[in-house]
Structures are given as C-alpha cells and as structure tokens.
C-alpha cells in the first residue's frame, strides 16, 4: 500500500496495542496511542485505522472515552477510515464489539468513508452495535476465545483494505 496510514488505538492490558502493532507493521503505518493522539494525526493520512477494545457491557475503553473529543473535532469528511475491535463473545454476547460500533457511528456522522467490513461468520454472539447489514463494520477480533484465528483475520482484512 503506497498511501500514508495512521493507526490510532486505545489499550489498557496491551492486547489492542499488540494487534495495532501487527497491523501497523504490515502497512508500514504510523502508530499512535489515543492518549497522545491529535486531530492532525487523524487528518494527515490517506487511511485512518481506529482500534478499540470493548469493555464490560459495551463501553469504550477509558482512554478512548477520555479523548473522544479529539476524534469528534477531526475533519474526517470523505476520509478513508477502517476499524478494528476486540471483544469477548462468550462473556459479553449481548455487547460484542460495541465499542467498534460506537466509533463507527461517530466517524460516519463526521462523513468518513468506512472501509474494511468483515463477515460475522465464525462468531457466536447475540447482539453487537458493530454489526450493520449483516457484517461487522471492521475487523473483529476475539483474543479471549479465538486467538488462533487472529493472524488469518488480520491478513484477510489488510488485503481487503488495499
């Protein structure tokens, strides 16, 4: 991919940071923790990738919650945006990947062109705000119960973004 890519992620335990790093490495992308992100980080790239874990019953990770205004103030009109989310489909089947759904709704409201939708096949959950028209709005990762499928899912998703 010859375009400039920025991966903005939030991570408490390090799992989302690890996934962000794997994605950034493959795309030769700039990686920015949401704690340190600026609107310029989000605007000054051809492709913006946002990574977020879902906590508890479908809430944003704390750093994303604290810095959501940075995302809201970025000019994302017609910007290519891709999302990846982490969740636990077994423990939280009624809010699986909801944080990714929250970010999706926000960037769509700001006029972004979201790419990288993925199939829901292979996941077992009841509800997800990250599901739109039968697809996830981005790369779905469950490191708790399906870590053996993560590499394959990342590779397929990245090839779709190109």
Phi, psi and omega in degrees: 000124184265001180274160176278135184232137173237131177252117177251127185222159170237140183205131176259307184275347181101350182293313180293323177300319179297316178294317179301319180295319179296319179292313182300319180299315182292331183257005184052047187259156171284138181243129183225127173289136181304331178302328184251002186287147175241166176299326179298321177302322183279332184270325189270055177204160177278328179227125177254125177247127180247129180240133185211136170271153174263131179252145174050227183271048171095029181256160176293149172300147189304318181294323175295317179301316181293328187249015182300331179295332176296316176296314183298330183270353179284143176277104182250010182301123182064010178283137173286124180230135174237150184235148166224144183223148176245141179200173180239102185290335181280312182283326183234064184290345181263001180214029183299121177064021182302327179298322176297322176296322178296313179294321177302309180302321181294311183290328176295318177301330180271005174087015180290155175259098184279130179237167174089030176296147181229160182290145177274352180300138180096355178247147179236107182207168180264311184221151174201126174287351178274003177257124179228126179053040175080007178230154171284146183285001179189196179287122180261127180232131172237091181287343181284320185238348183224037183299336179292346181255358186299311183301314180299318180293319178298313181300314181296320181293314181298319179295330178289329182287333186296000000 
